[in-house]
């Protein structure tokens, strides 16, 4: 269980984390989602006592991390794939970490096997690929058999097999009743792994809800219609209560009614349709929508894409950050 | 990375319930970290080699002085034990690098975040590093002196110049040399913690250990000399001096006073390091 209250981190004039409060529950995987620079890593470093909050507080399993008498058995963290001395072998790194807490060598062997590092364990970390570095970071996190796991971008650099492994591992650990808090900037990744999602953008929490709510709330269904009689159809549809937008003279984007209804209406009115396509926005779009205002380094095309395709439904349950 | 990667996780398999953070465990961890880096052994090797080479040079000078009256007059009555410890002048640089790298190596690689996650109260990790560096450099100093003794004895025995290891003064100088190297290494641990960068720390240490004493030696003002007495290199000379000739005629503190002054350098450096380590974001 992780509890943050009014957690704030300022670097000079820049506020990286802006008074966020949240609770990460045990027994489920909680995804921490946000664009690069949103404050995910800073928040995780504050949980681990590496960065000192400018204001507010955060506790893990009821106490500040540093107050625990056996920190590694309370929390295991992968904060940075390469928080390891490059001149040391993976085995010696784990052995040294284990020694601090009197964790036996057999456990070191166990986490090496668990993360598939057997063949490279005696090699120096400097020569590791990003994927191997990630595995070593995860091995370190598991060393103390901790009640809470904090994984910052755990799938970065992993091959598809590794991604699947991390996903299963996270789910397995949560099923054992542990708290699993993992960050990502990829909605699709989190949606496949997490039960609950906290979305952060520009240091503020934009959404904090079960995965299903976020996905449904963000996803928008619309219908694309191409017709030479666009004006006429638009008039009929608007009268029927649908919302119609148009980017091109013969192209309509319709929300608020189903494709079947539009087709029937067109047929009844003798309107010729050249195209009738239901459009469902992807998870990625739902996420873009949530964070559109909070992307620190927004590219022009991304801005255009967001402003163009999907407009926030006013009744979305997560509309706090979505309304523009 | 294709080996057995999707094997089911067994995070609870065989951990003893006794896992707990302890000072003994932190010391053990720091020792594993220290011994598992190649740079450690290279630097220790360099320290010993430098000490032996300097001893051989000094022994050759002593031998020469014993047979040439002119040279003898120039050397004065330099104590023979200097042949064993003179290497400290360069060995101090090697141990300073060792002391700085134990912490800057962690900052430059990101290891510090792992270290401070395991020891979130932070100061025990610094204390353990300092303890290991202090003990190791003291022992390395003694080893360097022992090898110097063995290397120079055949050369010096012809003129009956071999230092008498049973002589309390000789013993004092040997301990002073090893102690000086240990204190320099502790200063370096502090400087490394404060500066966090290897290059910056080593530059600072070279300036402190070599450049400042050198600059001071070119200046004759009394106040400069008063300050120069307290620079580590000159304190080292004072700690290891037996006769006036051992100091090269420079005005220095007494051996005890110099030892205390060096200890203060080390304590100040480590306390400052502890304060910034505790306060700073990692």
Interface residues (C-beta under 8 A of the other chain):
Chain A: X45 X48 X49 X50 X51 X52 X65 X66 X68 X69 X70 X71 X72 X73 X77 X79 X80 X82 X83 X84 X85 X86 X87 X88 X89 X92 X93 X95 X96 X97 X98 X99 X100 X101 X102 X103 X104 X106 X107 X110 X113 X114 X115 X116 X118 X119 X129 X131 X132 X135 X140 X142 X144 X145 X159 X161 X162 X164 X165 X168 X169 X172 X173 X176
Chain B: X1 X2 X3 X4 X5 X6 X7 X8 X9 X10 X11 X12 X13 X14 X15 X16 X18 X19 X20 X21 X22 X25 X26 X28 X29 X30 X32 X33 X36 X37 X38 X39 X105 X106 X109 X110 X111 X112 X113 X114 X116 X117 X118 X119 X120 X121 X279 X281 X282
